[in-house]
Amino acid sequence: PRAVDGLDRFRQRLWVLTGSSSSTRELHCLDADPGSASYGSLITQTASLGNAGRERWELSPSGNLAAVPHVFLSGGLFEIVDTDPGSATFLQVVVSTIVPGASGVNFSIASDVAISIDDQYAYLLYSGISGISSVGGMAVMHIPTTTWLDFDGTLAGQQDFVIANAVPNRMDLALDRTFAVVTGQGGGGWAIRIDFDYSTPANTTLTEFLPGQGLLPNCNAASLSADGTRLAVSATPANLSSPSN
């Protein structure tokens, strides 16, 4: 479901996050149409992202939006850029907000990000929650209303989905956005599945693959099959695969 490496397949454009110096980062759009006279050349770029405090980012499957969080979320922002050339706000930051569950945490780092195929939800995976740097969270935003889902109806304020498995690093999202898979390197390596309940987020559930078996050392990547029935992960010393249900 992902726009791998920032490729907009529909428009044959490639987006990359880079900068003219070590202190700048902007989204640059390249012509990725081999039949075009300007193939490989720069089409356009953003001019408002600014500093280099960005690393993980994601283009939506539609190619219309890009989620670009700051690396350090304790005092940084989560931003969404309009990458639809037919939009009146093309190249502009259309969402700029903090991540409540990571705000103020001394050591919170954006690990991965995704946008659903319908451009309705953005998903941010991060390490560092409640003052514990190794424990992570999943923050989910409803993009049209710029509202973060509250995954705990009993505590005051908005709460992200807590991932107790240590050092989460990568994620992949099912095409129908009913669930996401997440991998991590802590505790010998692991992979989990998060099934979302959008109407009652507190009912969202977590299931661990191969729990307690220690078969996913240094697990650092996740990729779902198109139908969402199989999950491939990378680990040391071998690549392993496991059914997702």
N, C-alpha and C positions, 0 to 999 in steps of 0.2 A: 503493500500500500504506500510505501514511502516514495517521495521524489528523491531517488538516490543521488547523492552528491549534488543536490540542488538543481537537478535537471527537470525542466518544465517540458514534458514530452509533447504536450498538446501544441505548444507554440514553438518548440524546438529552440529553446533558450536555456542557457546554463547560468545559474547564479552561484557566485562564490563570495565568501566573506574574507576580505583581505584589505590591505592598506598600503599607502605609498610610503609609510614609515612604520617603525616598530611601535609607535604610539597611536596609530589610527586604525580603525576598522570600519569599512563600509561594504554594503552589498553591491557587487559588480555583476552586470548582466552581459553575457557573451552570446553571439550568434552561434547556435549549435546545429544549424541546418547545413549539411554537407553540400547541398545544391545551391546554396546562396553565394552570391558574389562577395559578400562580406563575412563568409564563414570564419569563425574564430576571432572576429574583431569585437571590441567593446561597443555595446549598444547604448547603455546608460548605466548610471549608478546612483545610489543614495548619497545624501550629503548631510544627514542629520544624526547619524549614529555616533560619530565622533571618536571616543577614546578606544583603547585596545582591550578594555575589560570585557571582551566577548570571545567565546570560544565555541561552545556547542550552539548549534542553531538548526533550524529545519524549515524547508519549503513544504507547503501543503501539497497533497496529491493533486489538487486542482491547479496548482501553480499561482493561485491568486493571493496567497498570504505567506509571510515568512515570520516565524517566531525567533526572536533574538534576545535571549536573556543575558544579563550580566553574569560573568563567571561567579563572582562573590555576591550572594543574594542578601547577606545581612544588611547591607546598605545600598544595594543596587536595584536595578529595575528589571521588570519583565516587559519586553516591548514586542509589538507585532507591526510589521511593515506591510503596506499594500503593494503587491507585486503584479497586480492586474493592469496591463497597459491600457485597457479600456475604461478604467475607473477614474473618476474625478480626483481621487486622492492618491493616484499612482506615485510610488516612491516615498510616500509620507508615512510617518509613524502614526498608526491609527489607534493603537492601544499602548499606554505607558503607565505601569502601575507596579506596586511592590507585591511581593509574595508574602502574605500575612504570616504563614507558618514558619517562614525562614527569616523574616525581618527581625533584626535584633539579636539573632543567634551569632555567636562569635565566629563560628567556622561553618558556613553553609555554602556549598558549591553546587552549581548547576551541572548535572551529569548528562542529561539528555532531554530532548523536547520533541513533541509531535503535535500535529494538527489533524483532526479527523477529516475524512474524505468529503464531508458536507460542509466543511469550514465552520462548524458550529461550536466545536470545543478544542481547546488547547491543553496539552498535558505537559507538565514539567516534573521531571525526576531530579531529586537533589539529595545530597548528603548533608547531614547536620540539622538536627531538630531537637528542641528542648534542651539545648546546651550539650548534646552528645554528638560529637563530630562524626562518628561512624554509623549512626542510625540515620535512616533516610525518610523521605516523604514523597508523596505524589500529590501535586497540586493540580486541580482541574478547573479551568475557567470556561464559562459559557461566554463565547466571544461577543455575540450581539449585545448582551447586557453588561459585559465586563464584570461578571459576577463569579466569584470563586465558590465552588461547591463546598458545603460544610459536611464533613464525613463523621462528625460526632454530634448528635443532637442533644447530648446531656451536658456538655461543657459550654461555658459562655464563649461567645465569639465564634469566628470561623475557624475550623480545624481541618488541616490537610489529612490525607490518608497516610497513616504511619506505617512504615516498612521497618520492622525490627531487625531484619537481616542486615548484616553489616556491609558497608561500602557498596551500595547500589551504583551501577555504572552505565548500563544501557537498557533500552526498552524497544519494543515494537508493538504496534497497535493493530488490532483486527480491523478489517475493512468496514465491518458494520459497527465498529466502536463499542461493541458489547464487552470486550475485555482487552487487557494489555498484558504483555509478558515482560518481565524485568529480570536482568541478571546482575550478579554481584560477585566480588572477589573475597569478601570477608568470611571468616569462619570456614575456610577451606573451599569456598566457591558454592554458588547456588543459583537456582532459577525458580521464579514464582509466576503465578497467574493471578491477575486482579480482575474480578468480574464486577463491573460497574452497575449500580442501581442509580440512575439519574433522577428518578422521581423521589427516592428516599436514599440519599447518598450514605446514610449510616448503615444501610444494609449491604453495602459493598463488601465483598469477601476476598480473602487471599488464600491461595492453595499453593503449596510448595511441591515442585517436581523432585522426585528422588530424595525425599527428606532423610537427613541423617546418614546418607550413604557415602558422602565424600567423593562422589564420582565426577565432580565438576571443578577441579582445581583451577584457580586463576580464570574463572569464567568471566568473559568480558565482551560478549556480543550475543544478540538474539535476533532471529529472523523467522517470522511466521510464513507458512505456505499461504498461497493466495486464498485458499478456502478455509484457512484458520485451523486445520485439523492436525498439523504437524509443526513442531518447533525445532529449529536447529540452533545450536549454541556452539561457541568456540571455547575450548578449554585445553589445559595442558595435562597429559601429553597428546591427546587425540581429540578429534572432532566427534561429538556425540549428538544423537538426535533422539527425541522422545515425543510420543503423542501428546497433544495439548488437552486432551480430555480423557 
